[in-house]
Amino acid sequence: MSLELKGITKKFGSLIANDSINLKVAKGEIHAILGENGAGKSTLMNVVYGLTQADSGSIWVDGSEVKISEPSDALNVGIGMVHQHFMLVPVFTVAENIVLGHEVSKRGILSLAEARMRIEQIAAEFKFEVDPDELIENLPVGVQQRVEIIRALMYDAKVLILDEPTAVLTPQETDELLNIMRTLKSKGTSIIFITHKLREVKEVADQITIIRLGKVVGTAKPNASQEELANLMVGRPVDLTPNVIKSKTGETTLKIANLSVLNPTGRTIVKNISLEVKAGEILAIAGVQGNGQSELVRAIMNLEENVTGSIKILGEELVGKSVHQTIHSGVAYIPESRELDGLVGTFSIAENLVLDTHGLAPFSKVGQLSANRISDNATKLKDEFDIRAQSIYDTANSLSGGNKQKVVLARELSRQVKVVVACQPTRGLDVGSIEFVHERLLAERNSGRAVLLISTELDEVAALADRIAVIYRGEILGIVNSDVSREKLGLMMAGVK
C-alpha cells in the first residue's frame, strides 16, 4: 500500500511543528524520516495515525484521499503504529493487550481463542517467539515491542509506523528488529521508520527524508555518508567522531563500595555495587534504561533515602550528607532531566547559572546578591558555552533543548569540582549539540577530573569511555575496556555474564 502526505501543516499556538510537509512512501518500501529531537517527526506521524489533527493538508492512500480523525480510522485504511513508549498494560497478557478495544465475547465472557490462534500464526511467520498467555510485565523490552508489531499486523496494517523503535533496545534486539523490518518489507508491508540514529537508517532504509524545524530540508539515499545526513539534520558541518586522546590517569577520585538502594516499598533497586573512577578517566555505565542507573546517580547525589554502603570522593564520605553538601564536596551533576532537575524554567539564564553558588562570593556578600557579578558571570559563560539566546535575562523555558543543556553544563563545569556525574547528557539533543557535549566531557577528563557517564546510547559510550561498566537489574555484570565489541556489550546488557 502506498501513502502520500500533501502539505501537512500543524501548529501549536505560535509554534509550527509541521510546515507544509510533502512525503511519499511506496508500497513495500522502508522510508526513514530522519531529524533531530523536536524536528516534528513524531507530530507528523501522530497526524497520520489520527492522534492529532492537521491544520491543513491531506493524506492519500493508494491514490485516494482519506480522512483520519482517530486511530480507528487509520487502522481501517491499513495504517498501524508502534509508539516510542509502548501502549501496553503490564498486568495483562499478550493476547489481552492485543484484543484491547477489539474484544470478542461469548455470553458476556471474553473469548481469546481466535486471538491466540492469530497471534501464534503471525509469531510463527515472523519468528517472533511470543507466548499469547504471558504477562507483558514478564517480557523483555524487545519482546514487548514485537507484541506491538503483532497488534498492528493483527488488524491488517499495510503501512507500519515505527517511532524511535530502537531507543530502549540492546544491540542484539536492535539487529533483530532491523531483520524483522526487512522481512515485513519482503512481504509487501510499507514501513515509516522514525529515528535520529544514522547507522540504523543506512542499514535498512530505501529512501530517507530529513526534517529540520518542521520542514522537509532534503532527501537522500542510504548510500549517503553519515556526515552528509548529519549536516542536513543540523544545517551545518558536524564532526561525528570525538577526538579522543589517551590521557594519563591519576589517583582514585570516586570510590563506591557495596552500595545498595531500596525503593519506598523495600525492593532492592541497586544491588551491592562497587566502582572506582580515577582522575583523568571516563567510566561509562552502560545498560538498557530502567536497570538501576537513575537510582545509582540519585544515591551519589544523596537524593535517595534508603541507601547502604559507601560513596567517597578522595576519602571523604558522601553517604548521609545533604545535596548541598554533596555538590560542594566537589561533584558536578548533569541530571537525566534538565527540565525537572537541572533548571528552574521560570528563572533567567543568569539566575540558573548561579543556582549552585549564589550564596558564595563573588555573587553574594553579607546575604546580598550582586546583580552585576551574576550578570558578568552569565555573559562570560554564554559566550564560552555558546548558549544561543537573545539575552541572559531570557527564561530557561524559552531555550531549545540543546541550549538548556549548555546552561546546565556551563553552571556545573565552571565550578572547581573533582567528579563529573553526567546522566544521559545528550538525550533529546541534535547531533550538533551532542558534538558540543562530548567535547566538553572530554575536556573535563583531559583536565584531570573523574567523569562518571551514564548513557543508554552505545555509540556515545564507545566514543567517550576509557572503561565500561555494564549494569543489569541493579548489578554490575562486569567492567570492560572501551574496545569491547558491540556484540559482547549487547549480550552483557541483556544479562549474559
N, C-alpha and C positions, 0 to 999 in steps of 0.2 A: 504494500500500500504506500502511496506517495503522500507527502504532506507539504503544504506550501503556506507560508505566512506572508501577508501583504500589508505593509505599512502599519505594523503593530506599534501603537503608542500607549504608554501607561504612565500616569503622573500620580505622585503622592504629594499633594499640596504644590509647592513650588519645585519639588524635585522631579525631574524627568527620568524615570527608571528605564524606560524603553522609548527610543526616539525613532519612529518610522522604520521599524526593522523589517527587512525582507529576507526570507530564508526558504530554501527548497531542500527537501530530503527525499531522495529517490527510493523506490522500492528495493529492499534488500541491501540498504546502504548503512554503514556506520558513519554518522555525521557528528563530528566533535564540535562542541561550542566551547571555545577557549576564552578565558578572560580572568582578570584579577577579581578578588572578592569585592563585591559591591558594584560590579560592572553591569549587572542587570540580567545575568543568565537565569537565575532561579525565578525571578519575577516573570520573565518571558515564558518559561515552562509552566508556571502556575496559571498563566493566561491560557495556554494551550490545553491544560488539564481541567480548566474550569474552576480553579480555586480562587481566582480573582478575574475581574473583567477589564478588558482593554478599553481605553477611552476612544480609540479609533483603530481601524484596520480590520482585516478579515482573515479567516482560517479556511483553507481549502484542502479537501481530502479526495484523492483520485480525480482531480479536476472539477469537483463540485464544492461550492461554498457550504460550510456547516456552521451552525450556531451552537456554541458550547457555553452554557450558563453554569454548569456544575459538573463534578466528576462523573456522575452517571451518564451525562451527555457524551463525555469524552470516551467512556467505556463503550457506549452504544455505537460509536463510529469507529471503534477499534484502536483507541489510544489508551495506553496504560502508563503508569508512572511509579517508579521506585524512588522514594524520597531519601534525602541525605540522612534524616533522622527517621528511623523505621516507624511505621504506623502499626505496631503490633501490641497486643495485650499480653504482657508477660505470663499471667496465670492461666491463659487459655492455651489449648493445644494448637498444633499447626492447622488441623482441619477446622477447628472452631474459628481461628483467625481468618482463614481463607473464605469461609462462608458468611462472615460477619457482614450484615447488611443485605445478604442474599440468602437468608435462611430458608430451608425447606423443612416443613414439619408434617408429621402424620399423627392425626388425632391430638394435636397440640404438643407433641413431643418432637424435639429437634432430631432430624434424621441426617446423619453424616455419612451414610453408606456410599451414596453416589459420589460425594466429595472425596472420600478416602480413595475410591477407585480411580477417580480422575487425577488426584494428586500422585498416586503411585504410577500412573501412566506417564505423566509429564516428568516425574523424577527419573523414571527408567529411560525415557527418551533422551534426556539431557545429562544422565549420570549424576543426579543431584544428591542421592543418598539421604533422603529426608523421610523420617517416620511421621506419618499423619497424626499419630496419637501422642507424640512427645510434647511436653510443655515448652513454650517459647523460652522461658527463663532458664531452661536447662541446655539450650543450644548455643554453640559458639556464634560470634557475630557474623562470620562468613556464611554459616548455615541459615541464620535469620534472614540474611539478605536474599538467599535462594528462595526462602518462603515468600518473600515479597515478589520475586520474579514469577514464581509459580502462580501466585494470586492473579497477577496481570495476565499470564498466559491462560489461566482457567477461564477468563472472560474474553478470550479471543482477541487479545491485543495484537494488532499488526504493526503498530508503531509503539516502541517501548522507550520511555524517557528514563534515563539513569542520571540522577542528580548527585554529583560528587560521590560516586559509588565506592571509591577506594579509600575514603577518608579514615575509616576505622578498621581497615583490614591489614593483616600481616602480609609480607611479600608473597608468601605461598598462596594465600587467599586471593590476593590481587591477581596473580598469574592465573589462578583457576577462573576468576571472573572474566578475565580477558578471553580465555578459551571458551567460556560459555557464550560470550558475545559473538565470537566467530561462528560458533555452532548455530546460534539464533539467526545470524545473517545468512548462513548457508541454507537455512530452511525458509528464507524469504522475509524474515522479520526486519523491519527498518528500526534502527536504534539511534536515538539522540543521546550523545554522551557528553555530559556537562562536567567540566573539570578545569583545574588550573595546573595539572601535572603534565609537563611536556613529554616526558618519556613515554607515558601510557598512551597519549594521543598519537605519537609517532608509531607506536606498535600496532594499533588496531584501526585507526580512522581511515576512511576512504576520502572524506572531504573534511576540511577544517574551516570554521567561521570564527573570526576573532571579534569580540565585542569589547569596547572600551567606553566607559562613561555613558552606557546606554545606547551606543551606536555601533553598527557594524563598521569596522575600520579596515577590514580586509578578509580575504580568503586565501587558503594555502593548501597545498598537497602535503601528505605525510613525509615526503622526502625533503621538505624544507628543514633547515637546521634549527636546533633548539634556540640558538641565538636570534635567528630571524623571527621565530614565533614570539620569543620574549620581547623583542624590540617592538613588535606590533601590539602586544598586550599593554606595554607601558608607554610607548610613544617616544622612546629614546634608546640608545645602545645600553645594554646591560651585560655585565661580566657575571656569568653564571658559576664560575669556579673561583672560590675564595683563594687568595694567595696565602697558603699555609706554610710557614717557615718553622722548621723543627726548633723548639725552644728548650732551654735547659731548665729542668725542674728543680725546685728548692725543697725546703722542709715541708712536712705535712701541715697544712693550714687548717683544713676542716677534717675532723675525725668523728665519725658516727659509730657508736658501738652498741650492739644488742638493742636496737631501737624498735619498739612496738607501739602501735597506735590502735586504740579501741574506739569504735563509733559509739554514739549515745545508747545503743541497745546492748552494748557489751561485746559486739562481734569484733574480732581482730582484723583490722584492715591492712596494717603494716606489721610484718612478722619478723622480728629479730634481725633487723638489717644492720650490717656493719660495712662501712665505706670509709675510704680516705681520699682526700683530694689535696694534691701538693700545689705549692706555689708555682705558677708558670705552666699549669696544665688545664685542659678542659676534660672533665669526666662527664660523659653523657649517660643519662639514664634512658634507655630505650624500652618501649613496650606499647602494647595496644592500650588506648585510653581506658581508664577505669580499673587499673590493676594496682592502685595504691599510690600512684605518683603524686596526685594532688594532696593527699593526706601526709605524705612524707615531707613535702615542701612546707605545708602548713605547720607541721611539727617543728621543723627547723626554725620557722619564724615565730614559734610559740603562740600559734593560733588554734592549736588543738588542746583539749583539756586532758584527755586520758592517755598520757604518754609515759612510757617507761624506757629506761636506757640512758644513753649519754650522747650529747652533741657538744663538741668542744671546738673552739677557734683558738689556735695556738695555746692550748691548755686551759683556756677559760671556759667553764661550763655554761651552756646556754639554757639547758632544760630548767624550767621554773622561773626564768626571767620574764619580764613583760615584753610586749612587742617593741616598745620604745627602747628598752634596754638592749634588746637583740639587735636592732638596727644600729645603735650607737656602739655596739661591740665590734662593728666592722663588717656588717652584712649589707650588700646592695641587693634589693629584692625587685625582680621584674616578674610581676604576678601573671597567672594564667589568664585572667580577665582584666585588661587595662581599664575597662569601663567600671567594673564593680569594685576592684581592689587597688587600682593604680592611680586613679584620678578622682577629683571632685568635679563633676561635669559642669556645675554652675559657677565654679571659681575660674578666675582668669588663668591664662598660661603662666603669667608671672607668679601668681599665688601657688599654683600647682608645683612650680619649680622649687619652692622652698617648704613644701609640706613637712619634710624631714628635719629641716634646720631653721625654721622660722623663729624658734626660741633662742637661737645661738647668735653670737657675734659673727659677722657684722650686721646681720639682719635684725637684731633686736638688742636694745640696750635699756637696762633698768625697766624691763617689761614693756617697752615701747617699740613697735615695729618701725623700721626705717624704710619708708616708701622708696626713697632714692636708691638705696642699696639693693632692694628687691628688684627694682626696675633695671638697674645696671646689670645685675646678675642675669635677668631674663634676656636682655638684649644680647649679652655675650653668648649665652647658651643657644639662643635662637639661631645665631649665625654659625656657631660651632657644630650644631647638630642638624643644621639645615631644616629647621622647623618652618614649614610654609604656612604662614598666616599673615593677615594684613597688619595685625597689631599684637603686641604682647598682652594687651588687655582684652583680647578676644577670649571667650569662654572655651574651656576644653571641649565642651559638647559640639562646638562649631567646627572642629577639626576632623579631617579624614582619619581612618584607622591608622594609616602609616604615620601620620603626624602626631596622633595621640601617643603612639608607641615611642616616637622620638622624644616627646616630653618626659615620659617615664624614664627612658634611658638617660636623658640629659640630667635629670634630677639625681638618679641613683649613681651614675658613673662620675659625677662631678664632685662627689664626696671622697674623702680618704677612707677607703674600705679595704678589707683583706680578702673577702669572699664575695663573688657574684653568684647569686642564685637566680637563674633565668628559666622560667617555666613557660613552655610553648611560646617563645619570644617572637615567632614570626607567624603565628596563627592569624589568618584573615588578612594577611598583607600581600600586596602585589610583589612581583619579582624585583622591582626596583627598590622597594622598602626592605625586602629580605636581604638584598645585597648590602644595604647600609647597616642593618642589624648585625649581619655576620662579620662585617669589617670591624665594628665596634667591639664585639665579643672577642675577636682575635686580638685586638689591640689591648684589651684588658689582660688576656692570657700572656701576651708578649711583654707586658709591663711587670709581670711577676705576681699577678693576682691569681688566686684559685677560682676556677669557674665550674660550677655545677649546672649542667644544662639538662633540662628535662624536655624531651621532644618526642612526638609520635611520628615525625617526618624522618624517614630513614635516610633520605638524601642529605638532609641537614646534619644528622648525626654523623654520617660517614664523612661529610665535608669538614666538620669542625673538631671532632673529638680526637683526643690523644688515646683515651681508653673508653670502653663502653661497658656499662653495667646493665644487664637485662633484667627487668622486673616482670614477674608473673604472679598474679594473685597475692600481691603484697610481699613477695620474697624475691631476693636477688638470686637468679638462677646461675649466674656466673659473670665474670668480668673478662672481656676480651680486648685485644688490640684493635685499632681502628681499621686495619687492613683485612678484617674478617669478611668472609663472603656474605652477600645479601641472603643467600640460601641458608647458611648456618645461623645468621642473625634472626631470620624469619622463623626458623624452627624453634630457637630459644624463646622468641616472643610468643610462640604457640604453646610453650610449656615443656619442650623437649630439652632435657638437661644434656 
